[in-house]
Amino acid sequence: MVLDHFALATSIAHRYDHRGLERQDLEQVALLGLVQAVRRYDPEQGSGFLAFAVPTITGELKRHFRDHGWAVRPPRQLQEHCLAVRSSAERLAQELGRDPTAAEVAASLGLSVRDVGQARGVDGQYVARSMDAPLDHDGGTTLSDTLGETATDLDRVDDFETLRPLLRNLKSRERLIVRLRFVDNLTQRQIGQRIGVSQMQVSRLLSDILLRLRRAIAAKHDDISAAS
């Protein structure tokens, strides 16, 4: 039974690739789950072996991630929500032929949209990010460049204080987009999944928001210069 379902176990393990754990380790955990499924399976219960084996293997992998897979470990319930949200989103994407909205994922799991948002917020915390990692695809600015190592960053305080009331004047969805992009560091695609629009729409919304903020800041500086 183990040899006949070897490929099944490894294919399930590969679903969890690129989340901070070695593929070989994941395959070993999946095979352990397969062995446990073979030992515990009772054909007299009526269900087929696959219906029993798949959740058994998946459960072993999820437990392994909860115990070993987090660089920054969130609360246990949030870890479970994170894995459930990712799994549900992948299933719904296949069924719908598009990325599901946060509301659709929440409905499928019996969670609130806020729960889904929090779960997605911790997704990707399996691996600590390098300080030399580029913030954008062009590879120009790194994470360490944004940490204010020089005194010249103090010159930006005035801009921050100017920006604060301007952000409060944005619509609630616009403030959410800004927070997701520049505080939570989500990609445009991830933001689109959170608010239920396409990546292209997020790009247009961000461009419009940033243009209005730049113009408002420039106008404030012009007013200050004229007054002085």
C-alpha positions, -999 to +999 in steps of 0.1 A: +000+000+000+028+024+008+046+017-025+014+020-045+006+054-030+042+068-028+035+093-056+004+105-039+023+113-007+051+132-025+026+151-046+008+164-015+042+173+000+051+194-031+020+216-025+039+230+005+071+239-015+087+274-011+074+279+024+108+277+042+112+240+047+133+216+025+114+195+000+131+164+012+119+170+047+084+176+035+084+143+015+096+124+046+068+139+067+042+130+040+055+094+037+053+091+075+017+102+072+011+076+045+025+049+067+003+060+096-027+060+072-019+024+061-016+012+097-048+029+109-070+023+078-101+001+084-117-010+051-148-021+070-156+015+078-168+019+042-147+048+029-120+042+003-083+044+013-077+076-006-105+094+013-087+084+045-051+088+034-052+123+019-064+141+051-040+120+072-010+130+051-021+166+050-026+167+087+009+155+093+023+182+070+002+209+088+014+198+122+050+198+110+046+234+098+030+245+130+060+230+149+089+238+126+079+261+098+076+296+112+104+322+114+080+344+135+055+322+153+019+336+155-007+322+178-017+286+171-052+295+160-038+320+135-014+294+122-043+270+116-064+297+099-034+306+077-030+270+064-068+266+060-071+299+041-043+290+017-058+256+011-093+269+005-081+297-018-063+272-039-093+250-042-117+279-049-093+292-076-096+259-094-133+258-091-139+295-100-112+299-126-100+330-109-085+342-076-113+341-049-121+372-029-116+373+008-153+371+013-156+339-007-127+323+012-143+334+045-176+319+036-161+286+026-144+282+060-170+298+082-146+326+092-150+364+091-133+385+064-112+399+091-100+365+101-090+358+065-072+391+063-052+383+095-044+348+083-031+361+050-011+387+069+010+360+086+012+339+054+048+341+042+063+344+077+078+310+073+112+325+063+130+355+078+136+381+051+172+392+043+181+428+050+197+428+016+165+417-001+153+442-028+120+459-020+111+461-057+116+439-088+142+464-102+165+454-073+175+490-065+164+497-029+170+471-003+152+466+031+182+480+050+181+512+029+147+520+045+158+518+082+171+554+086+208+548+091+217+584+084+206+617+100+193+630+067+162+608+072+152+633+099+144+657+071+115+634+062+097+640+095+080+671+081+067+651+052+054+624+075+035+650+096+021+666+065+010+632+052-008+622+084-039+644+079-040+637+042-042+600+048-071+605+072-089+623+044-087+593+021-116+570+017-115+539+039-107+515+010-079+539-001-064+540+034-066+502+034-047+499+001-020+523+014-016+503+046-014+470+029+012+482+004+035+503+026+029+489+061+022+453+055+044+452+023+019+431+003+023+429-034-004+444-057-017+409-065-021+401-028-038+434-022-062+426-050-070+393-034-077+411-001-101+437-015-116+417-044-101+435-075-075+426-101-038+434-098-042+460-127-070+478-108-048+479-077-020+494-097-043+521-111-057+529-076-023+531-061-010+554-088-041+577-084-037+578-046+000+585-046-004+612-073-030+630-051-009+627-020+022+641-038+002+671-051-013+678-017+022+677+000+036+700-027+007+724-022+013+724+015+050+732+010+041+760-014+017+775+011+044+774+038+069+790+015+045+818+005+037+825+042+073+828+052 
